Amino acid sequence: MYCYHCGKKIDEAKIQSDPTNIPNVEGANKETTLSFICPRCGHLIHSGASELEVKSLASAAHAEMQRGRNSFASGMGYGLIGTICLVIAIIFFRLAHKPGLNYALQPESAEFIVSMILFVVCTILIVLGIILVTKGFVKQKNNKTLLDSIQNGTFYQ
């Protein structure tokens, strides 16, 4: 199920287990459609959408797709900066091998300390980049599928 207002995909089984997400309706019978409250924006979500609600969902899906592109671009940027830090860390690590001591590694030298700090920074940046690229790619793919089903008229909630 998708929220018509914000475009968030909602797992119905998870929502049904939390009673705060199901609104109380006096006089509800078996023909009444079950509706949920979106955990992100607080709007009601129900099956059987009107044309206006589908248009609102398409607009929200476009916004989510743009957020996915932004996440993907940020992840690529973090990955690039992490790779540059990795190259600089390797250079400093090589500089920590002193030629005056027969190219022995000097762990107490400033070059070695800088290289270890840069190795930690580049690891964090590359991992964060991979996470953001994956998250952005998945968000783009899911929303593209949603928009395709809306455009083809096969969307059913």
C-alpha positions as CSV (number, residue, x, y, z in Angstrom):
1,M,0.0,0.0,0.0
2,Y,1.2,3.5,-0.8
3,C,0.3,6.8,1.0
4,Y,-1.5,9.1,-1.5
5,H,0.0,12.2,0.2
6,C,3.7,11.4,0.7
7,G,4.2,8.3,-1.5
8,K,5.6,6.1,1.3
9,K,5.2,2.4,0.7
10,I,3.6,0.8,3.6
11,D,3.6,-2.8,4.7
12,E,0.0,-3.7,5.6
13,A,0.9,-6.6,7.9
14,K,3.3,-4.4,9.9
15,I,0.8,-1.6,10.2
16,Q,-2.1,-3.9,11.2
17,S,0.0,-5.2,14.2
18,D,0.2,-1.6,15.6
19,P,-3.3,-0.6,16.8
20,T,-2.4,3.1,16.8
21,N,-2.3,3.1,13.0
22,I,-5.9,1.9,12.5
23,P,-8.4,4.7,13.1
24,N,-11.5,4.0,15.2
25,V,-14.7,4.4,13.3
26,E,-18.0,4.3,15.1
27,G,-20.6,2.1,13.4
28,A,-18.2,0.4,11.0
29,N,-19.5,-2.8,9.4
30,K,-18.0,-5.5,7.2
31,E,-18.6,-3.5,4.0
32,T,-16.5,-0.6,5.4
33,T,-13.1,-0.4,3.7
34,L,-10.2,-0.7,6.1
35,S,-8.0,2.4,6.2
36,F,-4.7,3.1,7.9
37,I,-2.9,6.2,9.1
38,C,0.4,6.9,7.3
39,P,3.3,6.8,9.9
40,R,5.2,9.5,7.9
41,C,2.6,12.2,7.3
42,G,-0.5,11.1,9.3
43,H,-3.0,11.0,6.3
44,L,-5.5,8.2,5.8
45,I,-4.6,5.5,3.4
46,H,-7.4,3.3,2.0
47,S,-8.0,1.0,-0.9
48,G,-10.0,2.2,-3.9
49,A,-8.4,5.5,-4.8
50,S,-10.1,8.3,-6.7
51,E,-8.5,10.0,-9.7
52,L,-7.3,12.9,-7.6
53,E,-5.6,10.6,-5.1
54,V,-3.8,8.7,-7.9
55,K,-2.6,12.0,-9.3
56,S,-1.4,13.0,-5.8
57,L,0.4,9.7,-5.5
58,A,2.1,10.1,-8.9
59,S,3.3,13.6,-7.8
60,A,4.6,12.1,-4.5
61,A,6.3,9.3,-6.5
62,H,8.1,11.8,-8.7
63,A,9.3,13.6,-5.5
64,E,10.5,10.3,-4.0
65,M,12.3,9.5,-7.3
66,Q,14.1,12.8,-7.1
67,R,15.1,12.1,-3.5
68,G,16.4,8.7,-4.8
69,R,18.5,10.6,-7.4
70,N,19.8,12.9,-4.8
71,S,20.8,10.0,-2.6
72,F,22.5,8.2,-5.5
73,A,24.5,11.4,-6.4
74,S,25.5,12.0,-2.8
75,G,26.6,8.4,-2.5
76,M,28.7,8.7,-5.6
77,G,30.3,11.9,-4.3
78,Y,31.2,10.2,-1.0
79,G,32.6,7.3,-2.8
80,L,34.8,9.6,-5.0
81,I,36.0,11.6,-2.0
82,G,36.7,8.3,-0.1
83,T,38.7,7.0,-3.1
84,I,40.8,10.2,-3.2
85,C,41.5,9.9,0.5
86,L,42.5,6.3,-0.1
87,V,45.1,7.3,-2.7
88,I,46.5,10.0,-0.3
89,A,46.5,7.5,2.5
90,I,48.6,5.1,0.4
91,I,51.0,7.8,-0.5
92,F,51.5,8.8,3.2
93,F,51.9,5.1,4.1
94,R,54.6,4.8,1.5
95,L,56.3,7.9,3.0
96,A,56.2,6.3,6.4
97,H,58.9,3.8,5.1
98,K,62.1,5.8,5.8
99,P,64.9,5.4,3.2
100,G,67.5,6.2,5.9
101,L,66.5,3.1,7.8
102,N,66.6,0.7,4.8
103,Y,62.9,1.4,4.0
104,A,61.6,0.1,7.4
105,L,58.2,1.2,8.5
106,Q,58.3,3.9,11.3
107,P,54.9,3.6,13.2
108,E,55.8,6.6,15.4
109,S,56.3,8.9,12.4
110,A,53.8,11.6,11.5
111,E,53.3,10.2,8.0
112,F,52.2,6.8,9.4
113,I,49.7,8.5,11.8
114,V,48.3,10.6,8.9
115,S,47.9,7.5,6.7
116,M,46.0,5.6,9.4
117,I,43.7,8.5,10.0
118,L,43.1,8.8,6.2
119,F,42.5,5.0,6.0
120,V,39.7,5.3,8.6
121,V,38.2,8.3,6.9
122,C,38.2,6.7,3.5
123,T,36.7,3.5,4.8
124,I,33.8,5.5,6.4
125,L,33.3,7.5,3.3
126,I,33.3,4.6,0.9
127,V,30.9,2.5,3.1
128,L,28.6,5.5,3.4
129,G,28.8,6.0,-0.3
130,I,27.9,2.4,-1.1
131,I,24.9,2.6,1.3
132,L,23.6,5.8,-0.2
133,V,24.1,4.6,-3.8
134,T,22.2,1.4,-3.0
135,K,19.4,3.2,-1.2
136,G,19.0,5.7,-4.0
137,F,19.0,3.1,-6.7
138,V,16.4,1.0,-5.0
139,K,14.2,4.1,-4.3
140,Q,14.5,5.1,-8.0
141,K,13.6,1.6,-9.2
142,N,10.6,1.2,-6.9
143,N,9.1,4.6,-7.8
144,K,9.8,4.1,-11.5
145,T,7.8,0.8,-11.3
146,L,5.0,2.6,-9.4
147,L,4.9,5.4,-12.0
148,D,4.8,2.9,-14.8
149,S,1.9,1.1,-13.3
150,I,0.0,4.3,-12.7
151,Q,0.6,5.4,-16.3
152,N,-0.4,2.1,-17.8
153,G,-3.6,2.1,-15.7
154,T,-2.6,-1.1,-13.8
155,F,-2.2,0.5,-10.4
156,Y,-4.3,-1.2,-7.8
157,Q,-4.1,-0.6,-4.1
